[in-house]
Amino acid sequence: MNKTQRYIFLSLLTAAALILSIIEGMIPLPYIAPGAKLGLSNIVILSAVVIFGFKDAFLVVVMRSILLMLIATNPITFIYSVSSGIVSTIVMSLSCKYLNNYLSLIGISVLGAMA
């Protein structure tokens, strides 16, 4: 895969994560914890971790958070979004690297959601 194709695929992953984040914000959840969400965009982030690795998945998380702040939310939500996305990406990347023999992708996604 050449550089242009990789950037196009990363931009499509960013757009998919952004769309899932916007849809997730529209889903009414009972208030278990303030600001808690389902984490639907973690599906896209996990795909980026598996296909491209940590650096590109980190780029997708940061770009999704910036675009989500510009489109739908306020700057305070951006801080929560980018920090939780970075921690989730780190946990999923490490578990994909070291726990791949013991956990499936669903287990790795659950670890990322818990983070």
Phi, psi and omega in degrees: 000125181278177188296319181294316179297321179296317179293323177295317180294321177294324177290325175293321176295321177296318179295319179295318178295323179294316179297317179294326177292321178293317178297320180296326177291339180272347182279120179283127177243146172295144187282090172279310176222137180297130179084001180286140179227172180288327181085039182294331181287348175295337177297315180290320180294319177297321176298320178293323178296316182290317185279313189251334182108182188292315186299315181287326176294323176298319177298318179297319180296314182293317180295320177297318181294319179295314181294324178294322177295318181290329185270310196236337190235188180254171182296331178293320177295328177300319181297316178294319183294313183288323180291317178291326177294320179293315179296318179296320179294319178297315181296316180293323180293315179294319179289329176291327181282316188257333183251018184297329180284339185256334183239147172276180178295331177293318177296319178295321178294322177295320176298320177294323178291323178291328179291000000 
